[in-house]
Amino acid sequence: MEYSNAYASPVAYSEVDARAKFITKTYAHLLGAIAAFVVLEIIFFSTPLAEIIGVTLMSNWLLVIGGLMIVGWLSNHFTASSKSLPQQYFGLGVYVVAQAVIFVPLLYMAKIQGEGVLESAALVTIAGFIGLTAIVFITRKDFSFIGAILKWVGMVALLLIVGSLLFGFQLGTFFSVAMIAFAGGAILYDTSNVLNRYPEDQYVNASLQLFASVALLFWYVLRMFLSSRD
């Protein structure tokens, strides 16, 4: 949920056509990232890769979390700091691949639990994203003020997740609900930044931040559906 290039003029000060083009590019890249994520999962689950990845990750969650944080930082660095479009695409691509890999165990559990779980979680995620996006576009409210709150809540959530892995306590349905709310706040924040704060040339980074928030929302919606089936 970070963006850089603070000295560039925000898209909010650009002409209407430039703003519209930036928004169109941002959401086109978001859809492209989601499509790439889906294609990767289809490849994983149509080959032995899903089982290999799932077994490996399930026994190394702390390394996975650390790796995802590093990948997220590097991806954001490439997309936000580089003036090279290929490097920006590289950052986005690496992050999509990392998310596709980390989702394998959860999707494998959804596959085992039967039809309907994955589809229901996907529909709830899509509906939630569309609804939150509509709130920002209709109200035009600047939600950048929740950025600091999201950082602190995110740090607490990370500590709880690491603590649960180290000490073996369970993070139940309440935690999933809280993280769904957190992801919703992140979508509001990121969408507000798309309208108000990103420079015109940062549509790849903007799509990366949105993709990260959508992935987080999908993760915890799916986790909640899975826990309700236990």
N, C-alpha and C positions, 0 to 999 in steps of 0.2 A: 504494500500500500504506500510505496514511496515513489516519488518522481523527482528528477533533478532538473538541471538546465534552468536554474532559477533566474538567470539574467535574460533569458529569452522572453519575448512578449507573449503573454497568455493568449490562447485562441479566442477568449471572450472579447478581446479588443480588436479582433480581425473583422473583415467584411463578412456579411451574411453568407455569401457563397463559399468563402474560405472556411467558415465555421461548419457549414453543412458538409463540405467535402471532408473535413477532419473527422466529423462524427461518423460519416458513412464509411470511411477507411477504418476507423477504430472498430466498429461493430462488424465489418466484413472480416477483419483479421481475427476478431473474437470467434466468429462462426467458423473460420478456417481452423483455428486452434482446437475448437471443440470437435470438428470433423476429423482432424488428425488424431486426436485422442481416441475417438471411437474406432477409427481404422486400426490403430495400434492395438487396442484391446481385442478386436476381432482377430488380428494376426496372432496375438498371444494365445488366445483361447482356441484357436484352430490348429495349434501346434503344441508340442510338449513344453513350450516356454512358460506357459501359465503355471504349470505345476512346479517347474524348477524355480521360477521367481517367487511363487507363493511360499514354498518350503524355506527358501533362503531368507526371505524377509521376516517370516514369522518368528524366526529365532534370533533376529538381529534388529529389533525395532529401534533401539537407541542409536545404532549406527545409521539406520534409515532416516530417522528424524534429523540427526546431525548432517547427513548427506543432503537431505532436501533443503535444509537451511542454507548450506553452502551453495548448492545449485541455484536456489532462489536469489541469493545475493549476487552471484556471478551473472545470472540471467538479467537481473535488474540493471547491473553495471553495464552490460553490453547494450541493452535496449535504451537505457536512459542517457548514458554518457557518450556513446559512440555516434559520430556523424555518418558513419558508413552504414548504409541500409543492409548490405549482406550481414554485417556483424549484428545488427539489431535482429534480423531474422534468425541468426544463429542462436542468440540469447533466448528468443521466444521458442524456437524449436527444441532446444535442450530442456527447457522447463516443461514443455508439453510431454516430452519423452519421460522425464523424471516423474511427473504426475501419473502418467499411464502405468509406469512400473509400480509405483507405491499403491495404486488402486487394486492391483491384481488380487491380493488376499481377500479384500472386502468383496470384490466382485465374485470371487470363487465361492465365498460363503453364501452370497445371494443366489448363485447358481444351484448350490446344494439345497437351499431352502425351498426351491421350487419357483414356478412361474408367478409373475405378478409383483414380486418384491422389487426387482430392478426397475420395472416399468413404472410402478407407483412412485418410487423415489425420484425417477427422472422427471415425471410429470409434475410432482410437487416442486422440484427444483426449478423447472422451467417457469411454472406459474409464479413462484416466488420472485424469480429474477425479473420477469416481465412486470409484475406488480410494483416492485421497488424501483425499477427503472422509470416506470410511468409516473410515480410520485415525484421523482426529481425533474423529469421533463415537463410535467404539468405545472408544478408549483414553482419551478425555477429557484428553489431554495438552495442556498449554499450550505452544504453539510460538512464543510472542511473543519468545523469546530469539533467534530467528534473524532478527529484524527488522534489527538492525544489520549482520549479515552480508550480507543481501540488498541493503541500501543500498550497501555498498562494492562488492559484486560487480556490481551494476547500474551503478555509476559506471564501473567498469573496462570493462564490456561496451559502454557508450555511447561511451567513448573509442576502443575498438577499431573500432566501427561507423563513427564519424566519420573515424577514421584511414584505414579502408579506402576510404571515399568520396573523401577528399582525395588519397591517395597511390596508389590503384589496386591495392592488394593484396587478395587473395581471403580471405574468411572461410569455411573449408571445413566439411566434415561435423562435424569435432570441435567447432567453435564452435556448430553447431546442437545437437549433443548436450548441450553444456554449458549452453546456453540453455534447453533442455528441462528439464534438472535445476533450473535457476534458477526457471523458471516453476512447476515442481512444488513447490519450496520456498515460492514466493509463495502458492500455493493452500493449502498447509498453514498458513502464517502467517495468511492472510485468514480461513480457516475457523475457526481457533482464536480469532481476534478476534470472529467472529460468536457463538461460544459464550460468550466470557468478557469481552469488553472494550467492545463497542459499547453505547451507551445505547439504550433501547427505541425512541426516535423516529428512529434513524439507519439504518433498514433500507434506504433508498434508497442511502445512501452505502456501506453494506456490500455491496449488490448491485453497485454500480459497481466496487468494488475486486475483487470476485470475477470480474466480467465482464472487467476488464482483464487479470487473470491467466490466465483461460481463453483470451482472444484471443492473449495472448503464447504460450501453450502451442501453440495451433492454428497460429500463424504458423510456429514453428520445426519443428513436426512436419511441416507441409506443405512447408516449405523442405527438410527432410531427405529427404522422399520425392521431391521434384523433383530434387535433386542426385544421388540414386541412379539416376535415369533418364538422366542425362547420359552 
